[in-house]
Amino acid sequence: MVEGSMTQGAGQGPEVVRTETLRDFRVPAYVHETGPYASTPPDEVTRPVGEPQGYPESYPEGYTPTQRDLPVINRGDTLQVTIDPTPQPVPQSADGPGPLYVVGDVHGYLDQLVAALQEQGLVDAAGNWSAGTARLWFLGDFTDRGPDGIGVIDLVMRLSAEAAAAGGYCKALMGNHELLLLGAKRFGDTPVNSGAGTATFQAAWLLNGGQKTDMDRLQDHHLQWMARLDAMEQADGHLLVHSDTTAYLDYGDSIEAVNDTIRETLTRNDADECWDLFRKFTKRFAFRDDGGAEAARSLLDAYGGTRIVHGHSPIPYLLGEVGSEDDEDGTGPVVEGPHVYADGLAIAMDGGVTMAGKLLVQQLPLDS
């Protein structure tokens, strides 16, 4: 059995001195409000009551993440996860690569991640790689909202070395929360031009589930690892990305070009450039509604592959079945597995672990 504390909260940093010339986004009052949704602050877009923030139709022109992107549904103080003591071993190939697996958004839920990997036979009871030549891709968003983002990064880094030694691999993509944590660490309260007034990475990080314990434990090797992550890759005809957005097209006409451009942007260490990158990769739902299949084809045509596999947008939001703290049975949204949509061209892998959903680990290919 794996047991861990699920207590959530946004850590507070040192107090900032207000100025008369810059609006202070450091810790807006609505950070401390209770309930699944933050109230709409002044001079921001107004949304219908109960509509999740971040829906495409509610993006103002030049949308910028200066509010909470998605609400965090309260999981309770602790969560116990039962592990199957005899998971099925991962099938091995006599020649050629091993089976392919993908992992959705983790957001600091280390215990749930270990449980899901054990269930698939990818790690043993001690949390060590046990999948031989299998290939494992994480789709990004390792930190924020949950209790142990740094522990998640440490695990992924260790599994990468163990998998390589066994003839397989464990690799990871960059999510928008990696960009957010990098920005909060590098730029802190440095004002950036958000498109909707002055903002800071530190404020956006706090608003979107930044954990003080993660920031306190963040070391140089974590930062270097995050900054070098690829933004997209292709494996067995699957185009792997973090965000369900077409913003990747802004950064290059090939997978290699996109990855190089984003790494170069982070290397230049310009706060406004990094904010624009983060802002674009917070957008979501490009493949969900009318025109969604066409948007998916635009990425596949540009970068190759027959299906997009992404995280970022929790499946309960894609389906319009959003959990609530007021659910009578307290179970939250029910997520059985990945969601195939956009005429079969997209697979969503974020099971909504932050809202008592499910942390998904899935072998590909996936039948429709």
Secondary structure, 3 states (H helix, E strand, C coil): CEEEECCCCCCCCCCCCCCCCCCCCCCCHHHHCCCCCCCCCCCCCCCCCCCCCCCHHHCCCCCCCCCCCCCCCCCCCEEEECCCCCCCCCCCCCCCCCCEEEECCCCCCHHHHHHHHHHCCCECCCCCECCCCCEEEECCCCCCCCCCHHHHHHHHHHHHHHHHHCCCEEEEECCHHHHHHHHHHHHCCCCEECCCCEECHHHHHHHCCCCHHHHHHCCHHHHHHHHCCECEEEECCEEEECCCCCHHHHHCCCHHHHHHHHHHHHHHCCHHHHHHHHHHCCCCCCCCCCCHHHHHHHHHHHHCCCEEEECCCCHHHHCCCCCCCCCCCCCCCCCCCCEEECCCCEEECCCCHHHCCCCCEEEECCCC
